[in-house]
Amino acid sequence: MVTNNKLIGANGGVYYDSTATLTGNFYMIEVQEDTVIATLTETGAVDATASGQWNISGKTLKQGAVLTPKLEDFTSIALTSGSVILRNS
């Protein structure tokens, strides 16, 4: 469920530009520059880069792209290149 705090970003966020895996509960990803996501996991250990989810494995996401999970939250991310802002749930 989307709460008012999520809609206005009151729960904060994280700027992320690393190849190391970051874990947490994130409801939105905002791409800050051309970015390739190495791994992205949703609630229940679902691979969100795979076909049937976002189908973004090995693809470059352009600055300004916004991703939201099909399920409840994104739970982990690692980048190959670029940077994103992750909005906390």
TORMIPA-210351 format. One record per atom (N, C-alpha, C, O): residue number from 1; residue in three letters; atom name; x, z, y. Coordinates in Angstrom, 1 decimal. Example, Ala and Ser with C-alpha at 12.3 -4.5 7.8 and 13.67 -1.06 7.14 Angstrom:
<atoms>
[atom 1,ALA,N,[13.2,7.8,-5.7]],
[atom 1,ALA,CA,[12.3,7.8,-4.5]],
[atom 1,ALA,C,[13.2,7.8,-3.3]],
[atom 1,ALA,O,[14.2,8.5,-3.3]],
[atom 2,SER,N,[12.8,7.1,-2.2]],
[atom 2,SER,CA,[13.7,7.1,-1.1]],
[atom 2,SER,C,[12.9,7.9,0.0]],
[atom 2,SER,O,[13.4,8.0,1.1]],
</atoms>
This chain:
<atoms>
[atom 1,MET,N,[0.8,0.0,-1.2]],
[atom 1,MET,CA,[0.0,0.0,0.0]],
[atom 1,MET,C,[0.9,0.0,1.2]],
[atom 1,MET,O,[1.9,0.7,1.3]],
[atom 2,VAL,N,[0.5,-0.8,2.2]],
[atom 2,VAL,CA,[1.3,-0.9,3.5]],
[atom 2,VAL,C,[0.7,0.2,4.4]],
[atom 2,VAL,O,[-0.5,0.2,4.8]],
[atom 3,THR,N,[1.6,1.1,4.8]],
[atom 3,THR,CA,[1.2,2.2,5.7]],
[atom 3,THR,C,[1.5,1.7,7.2]],
[atom 3,THR,O,[2.3,0.8,7.4]],
[atom 4,ASN,N,[0.9,2.4,8.1]],
[atom 4,ASN,CA,[1.2,2.2,9.5]],
[atom 4,ASN,C,[2.7,2.3,9.8]],
[atom 4,ASN,O,[3.3,1.5,10.5]],
[atom 5,ASN,N,[3.3,3.3,9.2]],
[atom 5,ASN,CA,[4.8,3.6,9.4]],
[atom 5,ASN,C,[5.6,2.4,8.9]],
[atom 5,ASN,O,[6.6,2.0,9.6]],
[atom 6,LYS,N,[5.2,1.7,7.8]],
[atom 6,LYS,CA,[5.9,0.5,7.4]],
[atom 6,LYS,C,[5.7,-0.6,8.4]],
[atom 6,LYS,O,[6.7,-1.3,8.7]],
[atom 7,LEU,N,[4.5,-0.8,8.9]],
[atom 7,LEU,CA,[4.2,-1.9,9.8]],
[atom 7,LEU,C,[5.0,-1.8,11.1]],
[atom 7,LEU,O,[5.4,-2.9,11.6]],
[atom 8,ILE,N,[5.2,-0.6,11.6]],
[atom 8,ILE,CA,[6.0,-0.5,12.8]],
[atom 8,ILE,C,[7.5,-0.2,12.6]],
[atom 8,ILE,O,[8.2,0.0,13.6]],
[atom 9,GLY,N,[7.9,-0.1,11.4]],
[atom 9,GLY,CA,[9.3,0.2,11.1]],
[atom 9,GLY,C,[9.7,1.6,11.3]],
[atom 9,GLY,O,[10.9,1.9,11.5]],
[atom 10,ALA,N,[8.8,2.6,11.3]],
[atom 10,ALA,CA,[9.1,4.0,11.6]],
[atom 10,ALA,C,[10.0,4.6,10.5]],
[atom 10,ALA,O,[10.6,5.7,10.8]],
[atom 11,ASN,N,[10.1,4.0,9.4]],
[atom 11,ASN,CA,[10.9,4.6,8.3]],
[atom 11,ASN,C,[12.3,4.2,8.4]],
[atom 11,ASN,O,[13.1,4.6,7.5]],
[atom 12,GLY,N,[12.6,3.4,9.4]],
[atom 12,GLY,CA,[14.0,3.0,9.5]],
[atom 12,GLY,C,[14.4,1.9,8.6]],
[atom 12,GLY,O,[13.6,1.3,7.9]],
[atom 13,GLY,N,[15.7,1.6,8.6]],
[atom 13,GLY,CA,[16.3,0.5,7.8]],
[atom 13,GLY,C,[17.8,0.6,7.7]],
[atom 13,GLY,O,[18.4,1.5,8.3]],
[atom 14,VAL,N,[18.3,-0.3,7.0]],
[atom 14,VAL,CA,[19.8,-0.3,6.7]],
[atom 14,VAL,C,[20.3,-1.7,7.0]],
[atom 14,VAL,O,[19.7,-2.7,6.4]],
[atom 15,TYR,N,[21.3,-1.9,7.8]],
[atom 15,TYR,CA,[22.1,-3.1,7.9]],
[atom 15,TYR,C,[23.0,-3.2,6.7]],
[atom 15,TYR,O,[23.7,-2.2,6.4]],
[atom 16,TYR,N,[23.0,-4.3,6.0]],
[atom 16,TYR,CA,[23.8,-4.4,4.8]],
[atom 16,TYR,C,[24.5,-5.8,4.7]],
[atom 16,TYR,O,[23.9,-6.8,4.9]],
[atom 17,ASP,N,[25.8,-5.7,4.5]],
[atom 17,ASP,CA,[26.6,-6.9,4.4]],
[atom 17,ASP,C,[27.7,-6.8,3.3]],
[atom 17,ASP,O,[28.9,-7.3,3.6]],
[atom 18,SER,N,[27.4,-6.2,2.2]],
[atom 18,SER,CA,[28.4,-5.9,1.2]],
[atom 18,SER,C,[28.1,-6.6,-0.1]],
[atom 18,SER,O,[27.0,-7.0,-0.4]],
[atom 19,THR,N,[29.2,-6.8,-0.9]],
[atom 19,THR,CA,[29.0,-7.3,-2.3]],
[atom 19,THR,C,[28.8,-6.2,-3.3]],
[atom 19,THR,O,[28.4,-6.4,-4.4]],
[atom 20,ALA,N,[28.9,-4.9,-2.9]],
[atom 20,ALA,CA,[28.6,-3.8,-3.7]],
[atom 20,ALA,C,[27.1,-3.6,-3.8]],
[atom 20,ALA,O,[26.4,-4.0,-2.9]],
[atom 21,THR,N,[26.6,-3.0,-4.9]],
[atom 21,THR,CA,[25.2,-2.8,-5.1]],
[atom 21,THR,C,[24.7,-1.7,-4.3]],
[atom 21,THR,O,[25.3,-0.6,-4.3]],
[atom 22,LEU,N,[23.6,-1.9,-3.5]],
[atom 22,LEU,CA,[23.0,-0.8,-2.7]],
[atom 22,LEU,C,[21.6,-0.5,-3.4]],
[atom 22,LEU,O,[20.9,-1.5,-3.7]],
[atom 23,THR,N,[21.3,0.7,-3.6]],
[atom 23,THR,CA,[20.1,1.1,-4.2]],
[atom 23,THR,C,[19.2,1.9,-3.2]],
[atom 23,THR,O,[19.8,2.5,-2.3]],
[atom 24,GLY,N,[17.9,1.8,-3.4]],
[atom 24,GLY,CA,[17.0,2.5,-2.5]],
[atom 24,GLY,C,[15.6,2.0,-2.7]],
[atom 24,GLY,O,[15.3,1.3,-3.7]],
[atom 25,ASN,N,[14.7,2.2,-1.8]],
[atom 25,ASN,CA,[13.3,1.7,-1.9]],
[atom 25,ASN,C,[13.1,1.0,-0.5]],
[atom 25,ASN,O,[12.9,1.6,0.5]],
[atom 26,PHE,N,[13.0,-0.4,-0.6]],
[atom 26,PHE,CA,[12.9,-1.2,0.5]],
[atom 26,PHE,C,[11.7,-2.1,0.4]],
[atom 26,PHE,O,[11.5,-2.7,-0.7]],
[atom 27,TYR,N,[10.9,-2.2,1.5]],
[atom 27,TYR,CA,[9.7,-3.0,1.4]],
[atom 27,TYR,C,[9.9,-4.4,2.0]],
[atom 27,TYR,O,[9.0,-5.2,1.9]],
[atom 28,MET,N,[11.0,-4.6,2.7]],
[atom 28,MET,CA,[11.2,-5.9,3.4]],
[atom 28,MET,C,[12.7,-6.1,3.6]],
[atom 28,MET,O,[13.5,-5.2,3.8]],
[atom 29,ILE,N,[13.0,-7.4,3.4]],
[atom 29,ILE,CA,[14.4,-7.8,3.7]],
[atom 29,ILE,C,[14.4,-8.9,4.8]],
[atom 29,ILE,O,[13.6,-9.9,4.7]],
[atom 30,GLU,N,[15.1,-8.7,5.9]],
[atom 30,GLU,CA,[15.2,-9.6,7.0]],
[atom 30,GLU,C,[16.6,-10.2,7.0]],
[atom 30,GLU,O,[17.6,-9.5,7.2]],
[atom 31,VAL,N,[16.7,-11.5,6.8]],
[atom 31,VAL,CA,[18.0,-12.2,6.7]],
[atom 31,VAL,C,[18.6,-12.3,8.2]],
[atom 31,VAL,O,[17.9,-12.9,9.0]],
[atom 32,GLN,N,[19.8,-11.9,8.4]],
[atom 32,GLN,CA,[20.4,-11.9,9.7]],
[atom 32,GLN,C,[21.3,-13.1,10.0]],
[atom 32,GLN,O,[21.6,-13.4,11.1]],
[atom 33,GLU,N,[21.8,-13.7,8.9]],
[atom 33,GLU,CA,[22.6,-14.9,9.0]],
[atom 33,GLU,C,[22.5,-15.6,7.7]],
[atom 33,GLU,O,[21.9,-15.0,6.7]],
[atom 34,ASP,N,[23.0,-16.8,7.5]],
[atom 34,ASP,CA,[22.9,-17.5,6.3]],
[atom 34,ASP,C,[23.4,-16.6,5.2]],
[atom 34,ASP,O,[24.6,-16.1,5.3]],
[atom 35,THR,N,[22.6,-16.3,4.1]],
[atom 35,THR,CA,[22.9,-15.3,3.2]],
[atom 35,THR,C,[22.7,-15.8,1.7]],
[atom 35,THR,O,[21.7,-16.5,1.5]],
[atom 36,VAL,N,[23.5,-15.4,0.8]],
[atom 36,VAL,CA,[23.3,-15.6,-0.6]],
[atom 36,VAL,C,[23.2,-14.3,-1.3]],
[atom 36,VAL,O,[24.1,-13.4,-1.2]],
[atom 37,ILE,N,[22.1,-14.0,-2.0]],
[atom 37,ILE,CA,[21.9,-12.7,-2.6]],
[atom 37,ILE,C,[22.3,-12.9,-4.1]],
[atom 37,ILE,O,[21.9,-13.7,-4.8]],
[atom 38,ALA,N,[23.3,-12.0,-4.5]],
[atom 38,ALA,CA,[23.8,-12.0,-5.8]],
[atom 38,ALA,C,[22.8,-11.4,-6.8]],
[atom 38,ALA,O,[22.5,-12.0,-7.8]],
[atom 39,THR,N,[22.3,-10.2,-6.5]],
[atom 39,THR,CA,[21.3,-9.5,-7.3]],
[atom 39,THR,C,[20.3,-8.9,-6.4]],
[atom 39,THR,O,[20.6,-8.4,-5.3]],
[atom 40,LEU,N,[19.0,-8.9,-6.9]],
[atom 40,LEU,CA,[17.9,-8.3,-6.2]],
[atom 40,LEU,C,[16.9,-7.8,-7.2]],
[atom 40,LEU,O,[16.4,-8.6,-8.0]],
[atom 41,THR,N,[16.7,-6.5,-7.2]],
[atom 41,THR,CA,[15.8,-5.9,-8.2]],
[atom 41,THR,C,[14.6,-5.3,-7.6]],
[atom 41,THR,O,[14.7,-4.7,-6.5]],
[atom 42,GLU,N,[13.4,-5.5,-8.2]],
[atom 42,GLU,CA,[12.2,-4.9,-7.8]],
[atom 42,GLU,C,[11.8,-3.7,-8.7]],
[atom 42,GLU,O,[12.5,-3.5,-9.7]],
[atom 43,THR,N,[10.9,-2.9,-8.3]],
[atom 43,THR,CA,[10.3,-1.8,-9.0]],
[atom 43,THR,C,[10.2,-2.2,-10.5]],
[atom 43,THR,O,[9.6,-3.3,-10.8]],
[atom 44,GLY,N,[10.6,-1.4,-11.4]],
[atom 44,GLY,CA,[10.5,-1.7,-12.8]],
[atom 44,GLY,C,[11.6,-2.6,-13.4]],
[atom 44,GLY,O,[11.5,-3.2,-14.4]],
[atom 45,ALA,N,[12.7,-2.6,-12.6]],
[atom 45,ALA,CA,[13.9,-3.4,-13.0]],
[atom 45,ALA,C,[13.6,-4.9,-13.1]],
[atom 45,ALA,O,[14.3,-5.6,-14.0]],
[atom 46,VAL,N,[12.7,-5.4,-12.4]],
[atom 46,VAL,CA,[12.4,-6.9,-12.4]],
[atom 46,VAL,C,[13.4,-7.6,-11.6]],
[atom 46,VAL,O,[13.7,-7.2,-10.4]],
[atom 47,ASP,N,[14.0,-8.6,-12.1]],
[atom 47,ASP,CA,[15.0,-9.5,-11.4]],
[atom 47,ASP,C,[14.2,-10.4,-10.4]],
[atom 47,ASP,O,[13.6,-11.3,-10.8]],
[atom 48,ALA,N,[14.3,-10.0,-9.1]],
[atom 48,ALA,CA,[13.6,-10.7,-8.1]],
[atom 48,ALA,C,[14.2,-12.1,-7.7]],
[atom 48,ALA,O,[13.6,-12.9,-7.0]],
[atom 49,THR,N,[15.5,-12.3,-8.2]],
[atom 49,THR,CA,[16.1,-13.6,-7.9]],
[atom 49,THR,C,[15.6,-14.7,-8.9]],
[atom 49,THR,O,[15.9,-15.9,-8.6]],
[atom 50,ALA,N,[15.0,-14.3,-10.0]],
[atom 50,ALA,CA,[14.7,-15.2,-11.1]],
[atom 50,ALA,C,[13.5,-16.1,-10.8]],
[atom 50,ALA,O,[12.7,-15.8,-9.9]],
[atom 51,SER,N,[13.4,-17.1,-11.6]],
[atom 51,SER,CA,[12.3,-18.0,-11.5]],
[atom 51,SER,C,[11.0,-17.2,-11.9]],
[atom 51,SER,O,[11.1,-16.3,-12.8]],
[atom 52,GLY,N,[10.0,-17.4,-11.2]],
[atom 52,GLY,CA,[8.8,-16.6,-11.4]],
[atom 52,GLY,C,[8.6,-15.5,-10.4]],
[atom 52,GLY,O,[7.5,-15.0,-10.2]],
[atom 53,GLN,N,[9.7,-15.1,-9.8]],
[atom 53,GLN,CA,[9.7,-14.2,-8.7]],
[atom 53,GLN,C,[10.0,-15.0,-7.4]],
[atom 53,GLN,O,[9.2,-15.7,-7.0]],
[atom 54,TRP,N,[11.2,-14.8,-6.9]],
[atom 54,TRP,CA,[11.5,-15.5,-5.6]],
[atom 54,TRP,C,[12.3,-16.8,-5.9]],
[atom 54,TRP,O,[12.3,-17.7,-5.1]],
[atom 55,ASN,N,[12.9,-17.0,-7.1]],
[atom 55,ASN,CA,[13.6,-18.2,-7.5]],
[atom 55,ASN,C,[14.7,-18.5,-6.5]],
[atom 55,ASN,O,[14.8,-19.6,-6.0]],
[atom 56,ILE,N,[15.5,-17.5,-6.1]],
[atom 56,ILE,CA,[16.6,-17.7,-5.1]],
[atom 56,ILE,C,[18.0,-17.6,-5.6]],
[atom 56,ILE,O,[18.9,-17.5,-4.9]],
[atom 57,SER,N,[18.1,-17.5,-6.9]],
[atom 57,SER,CA,[19.4,-17.3,-7.5]],
[atom 57,SER,C,[20.4,-18.5,-7.1]],
[atom 57,SER,O,[20.1,-19.6,-7.4]],
[atom 58,GLY,N,[21.5,-18.1,-6.5]],
[atom 58,GLY,CA,[22.5,-19.1,-6.0]],
[atom 58,GLY,C,[22.1,-19.9,-4.8]],
[atom 58,GLY,O,[22.8,-20.8,-4.4]],
[atom 59,LYS,N,[21.0,-19.6,-4.2]],
[atom 59,LYS,CA,[20.5,-20.4,-3.0]],
[atom 59,LYS,C,[20.8,-19.7,-1.7]],
[atom 59,LYS,O,[20.9,-18.4,-1.7]],
[atom 60,THR,N,[21.1,-20.4,-0.7]],
[atom 60,THR,CA,[21.4,-19.9,0.7]],
[atom 60,THR,C,[20.0,-19.6,1.4]],
[atom 60,THR,O,[19.3,-20.6,1.6]],
[atom 61,LEU,N,[19.8,-18.4,1.8]],
[atom 61,LEU,CA,[18.7,-18.1,2.6]],
[atom 61,LEU,C,[19.1,-18.2,4.1]],
[atom 61,LEU,O,[20.2,-17.7,4.5]],
[atom 62,LYS,N,[18.3,-18.8,4.9]],
[atom 62,LYS,CA,[18.6,-19.1,6.3]],
[atom 62,LYS,C,[18.3,-17.8,7.2]],
[atom 62,LYS,O,[17.4,-17.1,6.9]],
[atom 63,GLN,N,[19.0,-17.7,8.3]],
[atom 63,GLN,CA,[18.7,-16.7,9.2]],
[atom 63,GLN,C,[17.3,-16.7,9.6]],
[atom 63,GLN,O,[16.7,-17.7,9.9]],
[atom 64,GLY,N,[16.7,-15.5,9.6]],
[atom 64,GLY,CA,[15.3,-15.4,10.0]],
[atom 64,GLY,C,[14.3,-15.3,8.8]],
[atom 64,GLY,O,[13.1,-15.0,9.0]],
[atom 65,ALA,N,[14.8,-15.6,7.6]],
[atom 65,ALA,CA,[14.0,-15.5,6.4]],
[atom 65,ALA,C,[13.6,-14.1,6.2]],
[atom 65,ALA,O,[14.4,-13.1,6.5]],
[atom 66,VAL,N,[12.4,-13.8,5.7]],
[atom 66,VAL,CA,[11.8,-12.5,5.4]],
[atom 66,VAL,C,[11.4,-12.5,4.0]],
[atom 66,VAL,O,[10.6,-13.4,3.6]],
[atom 67,LEU,N,[11.8,-11.5,3.2]],
[atom 67,LEU,CA,[11.3,-11.4,1.8]],
[atom 67,LEU,C,[10.6,-10.1,1.7]],
[atom 67,LEU,O,[11.0,-9.0,2.2]],
[atom 68,THR,N,[9.5,-10.1,0.9]],
[atom 68,THR,CA,[8.8,-8.9,0.6]],
[atom 68,THR,C,[8.6,-8.9,-1.0]],
[atom 68,THR,O,[8.5,-10.0,-1.5]],
[atom 69,PRO,N,[8.6,-7.7,-1.6]],
[atom 69,PRO,CA,[8.5,-7.7,-3.0]],
[atom 69,PRO,C,[7.1,-8.1,-3.5]],
[atom 69,PRO,O,[6.1,-7.9,-2.9]],
[atom 70,LYS,N,[7.1,-8.7,-4.7]],
[atom 70,LYS,CA,[5.8,-9.0,-5.3]],
[atom 70,LYS,C,[5.1,-7.7,-5.9]],
[atom 70,LYS,O,[3.9,-7.5,-5.9]],
[atom 71,LEU,N,[6.0,-6.8,-6.3]],
[atom 71,LEU,CA,[5.5,-5.5,-6.8]],
[atom 71,LEU,C,[5.5,-4.5,-5.7]],
[atom 71,LEU,O,[5.1,-4.7,-4.6]],
[atom 72,GLU,N,[6.0,-3.3,-6.0]],
[atom 72,GLU,CA,[6.0,-2.2,-5.0]],
[atom 72,GLU,C,[7.1,-2.2,-4.0]],
[atom 72,GLU,O,[6.9,-2.2,-2.8]],
[atom 73,ASP,N,[8.4,-2.2,-4.4]],
[atom 73,ASP,CA,[9.5,-2.2,-3.6]],
[atom 73,ASP,C,[10.7,-2.9,-4.2]],
[atom 73,ASP,O,[10.7,-3.2,-5.4]],
[atom 74,PHE,N,[11.6,-3.4,-3.3]],
[atom 74,PHE,CA,[12.9,-3.8,-3.8]],
[atom 74,PHE,C,[13.7,-2.5,-4.1]],
[atom 74,PHE,O,[13.6,-1.5,-3.3]],
[atom 75,THR,N,[14.5,-2.4,-5.2]],
[atom 75,THR,CA,[15.2,-1.2,-5.5]],
[atom 75,THR,C,[16.7,-1.3,-5.5]],
[atom 75,THR,O,[17.4,-0.3,-5.5]],
[atom 76,SER,N,[17.2,-2.5,-5.6]],
[atom 76,SER,CA,[18.6,-2.7,-5.4]],
[atom 76,SER,C,[18.9,-4.1,-5.0]],
[atom 76,SER,O,[18.2,-5.0,-5.2]],
[atom 77,ILE,N,[20.1,-4.2,-4.3]],
[atom 77,ILE,CA,[20.5,-5.5,-3.8]],
[atom 77,ILE,C,[22.0,-5.6,-3.7]],
[atom 77,ILE,O,[22.7,-4.6,-3.5]],
[atom 78,ALA,N,[22.6,-6.8,-4.0]],
[atom 78,ALA,CA,[24.0,-7.0,-3.7]],
[atom 78,ALA,C,[24.1,-8.5,-3.2]],
[atom 78,ALA,O,[23.4,-9.3,-3.7]],
[atom 79,LEU,N,[25.0,-8.7,-2.2]],
[atom 79,LEU,CA,[25.1,-10.0,-1.6]],
[atom 79,LEU,C,[26.4,-10.7,-2.1]],
[atom 79,LEU,O,[27.4,-10.1,-2.4]],
[atom 80,THR,N,[26.3,-12.0,-2.1]],
[atom 80,THR,CA,[27.5,-12.8,-2.3]],
[atom 80,THR,C,[28.1,-13.1,-0.9]],
[atom 80,THR,O,[29.4,-13.1,-0.8]],
[atom 81,SER,N,[27.3,-13.3,0.1]],
[atom 81,SER,CA,[27.7,-13.6,1.4]],
[atom 81,SER,C,[26.6,-13.3,2.4]],
[atom 81,SER,O,[25.4,-13.3,2.0]],
[atom 82,GLY,N,[26.9,-13.1,3.7]],
[atom 82,GLY,CA,[25.9,-12.9,4.7]],
[atom 82,GLY,C,[25.5,-11.5,5.0]],
[atom 82,GLY,O,[26.2,-10.6,4.6]],
[atom 83,SER,N,[24.4,-11.3,5.6]],
[atom 83,SER,CA,[23.9,-9.9,6.0]],
[atom 83,SER,C,[22.4,-9.9,6.1]],
[atom 83,SER,O,[21.8,-10.9,6.4]],
[atom 84,VAL,N,[21.9,-8.7,5.9]],
[atom 84,VAL,CA,[20.4,-8.5,5.9]],
[atom 84,VAL,C,[20.1,-7.1,6.5]],
[atom 84,VAL,O,[21.0,-6.3,6.6]],
[atom 85,ILE,N,[18.9,-7.0,7.0]],
[atom 85,ILE,CA,[18.4,-5.6,7.3]],
[atom 85,ILE,C,[17.3,-5.3,6.3]],
[atom 85,ILE,O,[16.4,-6.1,6.0]],
[atom 86,LEU,N,[17.5,-4.2,5.6]],
[atom 86,LEU,CA,[16.5,-3.7,4.6]],
[atom 86,LEU,C,[15.6,-2.6,5.3]],
[atom 86,LEU,O,[16.2,-1.6,5.8]],
[atom 87,ARG,N,[14.3,-2.8,5.2]],
[atom 87,ARG,CA,[13.4,-1.8,5.8]],
[atom 87,ARG,C,[13.0,-0.8,4.7]],
[atom 87,ARG,O,[12.6,-1.2,3.6]],
[atom 88,ASN,N,[13.2,0.5,5.1]],
[atom 88,ASN,CA,[12.9,1.6,4.1]],
[atom 88,ASN,C,[11.4,1.7,3.9]],
[atom 88,ASN,O,[10.6,1.6,4.8]],
[atom 89,SER,N,[11.0,2.0,2.7]],
[atom 89,SER,CA,[9.6,2.3,2.3]],
[atom 89,SER,C,[9.2,3.6,2.8]],
[atom 89,SER,O,[8.1,4.0,2.6]],
</atoms>
